[in-house]
Amino acid sequence: MFARWGTCLRVALGDAAARIDHIGSTSVPGLAAKPVIDIQISVASLEATDAFLRPLTEIGLVYRADNPEQTKRYFREPPGQRRTHVHVRQLGSFSEQFPLLFRDYLRCHTAAANEYAAAKKHCAAKFRNDRPGYAQAKDAFVWDIIRRADAWAQHTGWAPGPSDA
């Protein structure tokens, strides 16, 4: 699914997208995940919306201007298609680097990925009908892993690899 989206996004955005990456749980092989594709598009500036807003809406993505997060612009899948979250973030920003580091750390550390999967399953069972409660409960596990990921990054000199698309 990501490969198809990645190709479509690269054609639509061209050089306006410095990176197009598969992020989120579906980007980590074998990790338990909801059937949602998360895609991160890295751009030079969030304020230069002409570079990405029109191309993304022209391919059917729905811009969510009401998204409360100020560090990204958020789009959803075209109506009737599989759930897809598209996060447009500023290249090099903390909010852009965070999901890449998290993903890469879990890809390289199976035990941490298994711990995270167990935590997600526990939170999903406890907060079955409470999506905000699930997200809040999961946060402690995410921050524990990101602390370990940061130590790993400092030890290895981690930097994001090439863009996925």
Secondary structure, DSSP 8 states (H G I E B T S, - for coil): -HHHHHHHHHHHHGGG-SEEEEESGGGSTT----S-EEEEEEES-SS-GGGTHHHHHHTT-EE-TT---TT-EEEE--TTS--EEEEEEETTSHHHHHHHHHHHHHHH-HHHHHHHHHHHHHHHHHTTT-HHHHHHHHHHHHHHHHHHHHHHHHHHT----S---
